[in-house]
Amino acid sequence: MTTPGTSPLTTADLVDGWRRVGVRPGMALIVHSSLSSLGRVEGGAEAVVASLREAVGPGGTVAVPAFTGSTVCDPAPDHAGLPTPEIAELRSRVPLFHPDLPSPMGAVSEALRALPESLRSTHPQASVAAVGAHAREVTARRSLGFAVGRESPFGALHDLGGYVLLVGVGHNRNTFLHYAETFAPNRRLKLRRFPMAIQGERVWIESSDVGNDNDTHFPVVGREFEELAGIREVLVGNAPCRLVPVRELIPFAVRRLTELLAADGSGAA
């Protein structure tokens, strides 16, 4: 563990850390991370990305959320009907999604997205960036409705037998719990709204997706699964890290979310 005044973590230190967490060559990972949680890192976010790529090797894949839901969104979501001139002006300033659009999902995610060889899926609000052996397979999927569901990059990672690597963050950042909720009969719902260019015309699209958890059930489900699966927390630098197998997580999470949502009366009927 690093402390003030000690040497920063090197790429080799990080690779050793990921090995201790359980990362192995050939794995497909989606990484949710906080760079600052690691402590000082020689080379910063770029070194973290390099270490993850080294840990999974040439046969592995590293993916990150590259979401832009706070950028490519309706600035007046509660306004119904024809927009006023003021709202129309605000909406005209909202950027269209494109592969080079920066993501506010953190330094590590942005460092991977910015790599020349990185590929990115195309949902305007819920894209995923990836590098490695299965990057094209992961990023090829897109569904405008239920953007983190079966036909999304998360479905592809599930099919690959992927893993979630949590680096200094909790299950409130684990998008695979949103993926699990898409299968719950009483899932919570929200409306996404974003502009797209279709046949040269800028139009606004509305689509349904699972709602935000707001730290209500995801931390509980994640903790219970870790206890059941015997997942141990490992410090890499100063960051508590956990490696979660997706195929084992999803059936457990669907069942528990269904129970928890029924108990508190939330979700669809």
Phi, psi and omega in degrees: 000137179275148174227161180306133179095347178274169180292146178291159176293136175263171176301319179296321177300318182292317178301316177300319178298314180297325177298318180294329176290330179126002180291133182230157177304140178091350181291152168255119184244144158245130191249121170252125193213159169235111181300317184296334181295335182287338190093200181287131180235123177292116183096355173063212186298326180297323178291325177297314178299315179300321180292322178294319178295320178295323183293323181271344176073180184294339178270358182260176182221136175240123179239155177219152171291134176236044188295150178226032183295338177268357181250309181264077186209164181285121178284351178225066188294338183269358181275122179256154177082193182296138182285150170290164177304324180294315180291321177300321178294316178300316181293329180292339181275350181290126184289149168283147177294140170211160188302333183267004180292123181299152178246140179271026187273010176116162187295320182292315178300316182291325178295320178290318180301324186280353179297140181302326183270359181290141173251154184221135175288173197243012176294134184299335181242338190230051180280160176233137175254147183208152172227154176116192191298323184247021183300318181293319178298319182292315188274355181285339185275142174202133170231126180293322173272143183049068190294343178245025184261206191301322183264025179254176172305333179290325173296321178294317178296322175301313182296332179279359185069041186285177181228149170263126174252114178262119183244098178071015178227164182258186181288350172294346176255005184273099184295339178293343173285328169295317177304314179299320183294335177299338180267353181282135182295335181249036182301148174279147185235152171217167179250124171268145177218126185205154177275149174218156173262117181236116183052043176081000181249135178277119181228158177260132183249139172245136178212151179274151174205170176292149184281175178283143180274329180053044176062024183277302186244332186300316178300324180292311181297317180297316180295317180296320180293318179301318179294316181295318185273355181069033180282130182254147177274134181235133176278127169243112194060234177263000189267124169289128186233146176220145178246121189242122179284125187294314186296330177279326181294317194298309181299322177297314184293322178298315180296312183290321178295320177301316179294314183292321178292323176295321183293324181261004173075012180268169178094176180288155179287000000 
